[in-house]
Amino acid sequence: MINKFIKYVGGNFGNPNGIAGKISTKLMNIINQRQYMAILDNINLEQNDIILDIGFGNGYFINKLFKKNIPINIYGIEISNDMVNNVSKKYKKSIENGLLKLSLENIVNTSFENGTFNKMYTINTIYFWNDLEKCFFEIKRILKPNGIFLNAIYTKEYLNKIIYTKYGFNKYSIEDLIKVTEENGMKINKIVEIKKNKIYCIISENDK
């Protein structure tokens, strides 16, 4: 029974749905604060940026970007239908004004045209990507030349210490992620050490 519950919790982090999904995303808002700050410190928002949030959850970080009061366009993709519906209601006005577009999609194969975005980010979603090579190929495809991708993660070393990450989590070292990033034509610009051996933000550029 305990293992079943732990497995359920682990799965809900990857695809949050229902009441448990609301709880897990709220929890992520609390534990992800350092990653949020790292993205905000390094995304260098500029007027008319076209930005993609990969796995926007309950939309918490989207609001942080809008609070910067810089004219930008944000797109968001999610694999959770509940999150798409909930966040669409929450940000109805921004969607109606054309500032925000949300869709039910997987980063492994999106509907976007080549070179759509100049900035993309994801926060603790990479563990749930089933084909890392294809996902990074897609990121490169939909990024503009010299576009920036910010990838905030917990390390494999740290995740191995958490019981629920035994279920549904693919874990990677910093070296693993550097390798797959570079092999797919992205250049590493910066690696932000948020907390040694635990939390990092890998910033790469579409080196076309």
Residue pairs with C-beta under 8 A, 6 or more apart in sequence:
6 163
6 164
6 166
6 167
7 164
7 167
7 168
8 20
9 20
9 24
9 164
10 164
10 165
10 166
10 167
10 168
10 169
11 167
11 168
12 20
12 21
12 24
13 24
13 28
13 128
13 164
13 168
13 169
14 79
14 127
14 128
14 168
14 169
15 21
15 79
15 80
15 128
16 22
16 24
16 25
16 57
16 58
16 80
16 82
16 83
17 80
17 81
17 82
17 83
18 82
21 80
21 82
21 83
22 58
22 86
25 57
25 58
25 60
25 83
26 58
28 57
28 124
29 57
29 58
29 60
32 123
32 124
32 152
34 194
34 195
34 199
35 123
35 124
35 152
35 194
35 199
35 201
36 60
36 61
36 64
36 123
38 150
38 152
38 192
38 194
38 199
38 201
39 61
39 121
39 123
39 150
39 152
39 201
40 64
40 65
41 192
42 150
42 190
42 192
42 201
42 203
43 51
43 65
43 119
43 121
43 148
43 150
44 148
45 65
45 68
45 70
45 72
46 70
46 72
47 70
47 71
47 72
48 71
48 72
48 73
49 70
49 72
49 73
49 118
49 119
50 72
50 73
50 75
50 116
50 117
50 118
50 119
51 65
51 72
51 73
51 74
51 75
51 117
51 118
51 119
51 120
51 121
52 74
52 75
52 76
52 77
52 112
52 116
52 117
52 119
52 120
52 121
52 142
53 61
53 62
53 74
53 75
53 76
53 77
53 120
53 121
53 122
54 77
54 107
54 120
54 121
54 122
54 125
55 77
55 78
55 79
55 107
55 122
55 123
55 125
55 128
56 62
56 76
56 77
56 78
56 83
56 87
56 102
57 78
57 83
58 83
58 86
58 87
58 90
59 76
59 83
59 86
59 87
59 90
59 91
61 123
62 74
62 76
62 87
62 91
62 100
63 91
65 72
65 74
66 72
66 74
66 94
66 99
72 99
73 98
73 99
73 100
73 101
74 99
74 100
74 101
75 100
75 101
75 102
75 103
75 112
75 116
75 117
76 87
76 100
76 101
76 102
76 103
77 102
77 103
77 104
77 105
77 106
77 107
77 110
78 84
78 87
78 102
78 103
78 104
78 105
79 104
79 105
79 106
79 128
81 104
84 102
84 103
84 104
87 102
88 95
88 102
91 100
91 102
94 100
95 101
95 102
103 111
105 111
107 122
107 129
107 135
107 138
107 139
108 129
108 130
108 131
108 134
108 135
108 138
109 134
109 138
110 138
110 142
112 142
113 142
114 141
114 142
115 142
115 143
115 144
115 145
115 147
116 142
116 143
116 144
117 142
117 143
117 144
117 147
118 143
118 144
118 147
118 148
119 147
119 148
119 149
119 150
120 139
120 142
120 143
120 147
120 148
120 149
120 150
121 149
121 150
121 151
121 152
122 150
122 151
122 152
123 152
124 152
124 153
124 154
126 132
126 135
126 151
126 153
126 170
126 172
126 177
127 153
127 159
127 165
127 168
127 169
127 170
127 171
127 172
128 168
128 169
128 170
129 135
129 170
130 170
132 170
132 172
132 180
133 180
133 183
133 184
136 180
136 181
136 183
136 184
136 186
137 184
139 149
139 184
139 186
140 184
140 185
140 186
140 206
143 149
143 206
144 206
145 206
145 208
146 205
146 206
146 207
146 208
147 205
147 206
148 189
148 203
148 204
148 205
148 206
149 186
149 203
149 204
149 205
149 206
150 201
150 202
150 203
151 177
151 181
151 201
151 202
151 203
151 204
152 194
152 199
152 200
152 201
153 172
153 177
153 199
153 200
153 201
153 202
154 198
154 199
155 171
155 172
155 173
155 174
155 197
155 198
155 199
155 200
156 171
156 172
156 173
156 176
157 173
157 197
157 198
158 197
158 198
158 199
159 165
159 169
159 171
160 171
165 171
174 191
174 200
174 202
177 202
178 188
178 191
178 202
181 188
181 202
181 204
182 188
185 206
185 207
185 208
186 204
186 205
186 206
186 207
187 204
187 205
187 207
188 202
188 203
188 204
189 203
189 204
189 205
190 203
191 200
191 201
191 202
191 203
192 200
192 201
192 202
192 203
193 200
194 200
194 201
